[in-house]
Amino acid sequence: MHAHSYSDKELFRLISEGDENAFRQLFHAYVPQLQPLARHITKNDAVAEDIIQETFLKLWISRDKLPAIENPRSWLLKIVFHQSFSYLRRQAVHDKAVDILGAGTPEQELFTPDTDLAYTTMVKLINDAVTQLPPQAKRIYLMSREKGMKIPEIAAELELSPSTVKNSLVRSLQTIRSYLQQAGHLLPFLLLWLLEL
């Protein structure tokens, strides 16, 4: 885990107050631990990435509840387990996976119908924003986010320089964030891009 100047509990408190820098710090500290765990359980890289994104998105949406969490690391691990086993259950691979988690866990209080609706709304808004990007910017964004292509791969396929592709992605992410802010949804820029550009 990356060294950081705040304890995890302090980071949770700062995130609950809307501190995006604290969110980034927590994200960078825990993704290297959580993603391999989700990948190990689901045996699927893409699903593991989705689980991590959903975990941090729900954390941000329900950040007002974070100060009540006594052990942030255990709580994050339990959420990833919950999300991973839920995926397996939906795939009919492991019918009793949820039993491992038991009942009355903190994440069940976090994932309320209201937060699920907020999450669904935000995903729809992101998709709406993407459809409004200029054609080439939209193509580059989708190649990166949906196909998982790296900047050099996109540049080679489109016969563009890597810096042109990177600049396009940065502009697209700024446009998407602006669209979300105008719609009243504020979220860390990092959530729109799980991997470094």
PyMOL commands that set and color helices and strands:
alter all, ss='L'
color gray80, all
select helices_A, chain A and resi 8-16+20-42+45-61+63-68+72-90+97-101+106-110+113-131+135-145+151-158+162-182+189-192
alter helices_A, ss='H'
color red, helices_A
deselect
rebuild
show_as cartoon
